Amino acid sequence: MADDKQKEYCVNFENVKEAASRIEGVVRRTPVLTSPLFDDDDSIISSNGNKKRFYFKVEAMQHTGSFKFRGALNATKCEVAKNGNTDSSPLHVVTHSSGNHAQAVAMAAKLSSTPERPVKATIVMPRNAPVIKKTATEASGAKVILVDSTNEAREAEADKIVEETDAVFIHPSEDPRVIAGQGTCSLEMVEQVKELGCEKLDAVIIPVGGGGLASGNTIALRGLLGDQVKIILAEPSKLDDAKRSFDAKELLGHKPDNKLDSVADGLKTTLGPNTWPIVRDLVDDIFTVSEEDILRNTKRVWEQLKVCIEPSAGVGVAVAMGEEFHQKYRAEDGIRNVGVILCGGNVDILKTANKMETIGL
């Protein structure tokens, strides 16, 4: 895709490449895994024997257990570098999150801090946030403030901190520096599949919630591969705002009566004004999957790839292994090499396993 086209959005391909240079050496170059247990699945091999090969980008092995660290680190380092070496005053970053972004910002602040420019983080979390996530956030040195379990309460407290302390707010999905950082995942993946003998990816499947991961990697993939790659987003049927927005060609939130009770709790956030235009214009398709399919494919990755992903990552696998995707994007039509981003691995294993057992998995 031409650079002038990408200038219409809040980030462009150059921003993603700059982010990759900025965070290199701190982020992990997470592995790409393959398995014949997925490639040779009889249910997805076409009648004439054509089959796909899947390449799983394991962001569950990233620092703090998810892709979120990439964007948080890029945004934090951008703030540290704003005044060059002339500013020695402490930098204070703040965000609100109940999970992966909280841990990512806390760790990014810790790893970006130097004696010359200390960086501290304050994280606003709901009182019902999992204790393990609160503990992990505090372990990175962040100050955690607990508030009522509503978006309004979290946003109000974060706004108050910014106003009173001159802190810098880092939005989990709408901050352009976060979006650019998330896009570095695909820069790595495209290089890594070549090392595995795959000249190019024909399709990439990305889970979508707030859209930071989806939009950043869409920009990266269009910059690297243009229109040669199909970009597919994956979403729970119970959290289908992106799919409904995509079909309606206008940004929609969740339906008023949506209880947001999906097992893929990392995808509850909706698209916003920065992520939506990229999804609207540059993504090829969005598929939704059932709760049972999410749990089944999460379990399958646990057992067959030996990677402990969270159900939000299982959403992408559920699309990849689903009949709808294989009928629409057939191996015989050239869709043979498929990348799947396993977005994270912060999961309550016992609780998720109990849900699997409840439905007979």
HELIX and SHEET records of a PDB file:
HELIX    1   1 ASP A    3  GLN A    6  1                                   4    
HELIX    2   2 PHE A   13  ILE A   23  1                                  11    
HELIX    3   3 PRO A   36  ASP A   39  1                                   4    
HELIX    4   4 ASP A   42  ILE A   44  5                                   3    
HELIX    5   5 GLU A   59  MET A   61  5                                   3    
HELIX    6   6 HIS A   63  GLY A   65  5                                   3    
HELIX    7   7 LYS A   68  ALA A   81  1                                  14    
HELIX    8   8 ASN A  100  SER A  112  1                                  13    
HELIX    9   9 VAL A  131  ALA A  139  1                                   9    
HELIX   10  10 ASN A  151  THR A  165  1                                  15    
HELIX   11  11 PRO A  176  GLN A  182  1                                   7    
HELIX   12  12 THR A  184  GLU A  195  1                                  12    
HELIX   13  13 GLY A  212  LEU A  225  1                                  14    
HELIX   14  14 GLY A  226  GLN A  228  5                                   3    
HELIX   15  15 SER A  237  LEU A  239  5                                   3    
HELIX   16  16 ASP A  241  ALA A  248  1                                   8    
HELIX   17  17 ASP A  265  LEU A  267  5                                   3    
HELIX   18  18 THR A  275  LEU A  282  1                                   8    
HELIX   19  19 GLU A  291  GLN A  304  1                                  14    
HELIX   20  20 PRO A  311  ALA A  320  1                                  10    
HELIX   21  21 GLU A  323  LYS A  328  1                                   6    
HELIX   22  22 ALA A  331  ASP A  333  5                                   3    
HELIX   23  23 ILE A  349  THR A  358  1                                  10    
SHEET    1   A 6 VAL A  32  LEU A  33  0                                        
SHEET    2   A 6 ARG A  53  VAL A  58 -1                                        
SHEET    3   A 6 ASN A 337  LEU A 342  1                                        
SHEET    4   A 6 ALA A 203  PRO A 207  1                                        
SHEET    5   A 6 LYS A 230  PRO A 236  1                                        
SHEET    6   A 6 ASP A 285  VAL A 289  1                                        
SHEET    1   B 4 LYS A 143  VAL A 147  0                                        
SHEET    2   B 4 VAL A 119  PRO A 126  1                                        
SHEET    3   B 4 LEU A  91  HIS A  96  1                                        
SHEET    4   B 4 VAL A 168  PHE A 169  1                                        
END                                                                             
